Amino acid sequence: MLHKRGKLVGVWFNFPLTNDMEKRPFGGSKEEYLNYFKPLFNVNTFKNCYNSIPSRMGRELFGIFEKT
C-alpha cells in the first residue's frame, strides 16, 4: 500500500522471540527483520534507538526503509 518511493518508519523490539503467544510484547532480531525487509526495501537506517525509555534501552531498533 506504499507509494512507489514510500517509506516505512518505525520501532522494532530487539530481543528473542518467545513461543508463548500469550506473552507480549513479541520479540525479534535485527537479522530476522532484515531478512524480511531487504528484498522489498532499501535500508536507509536500522540501528539501536538512542532515546528509548530506560526499561527498553538497548532493546529497541529504529528503522527507515524505502520501498524499491
Buried (B, 14 or more C-beta within 10 A) or exposed (E): EEEEEEBBEEEBBBBEEEEEEEEEEEBBBBEBBBEEBEEEBEEEEBEEBEEBEEEBEEBBBBBBBBEE
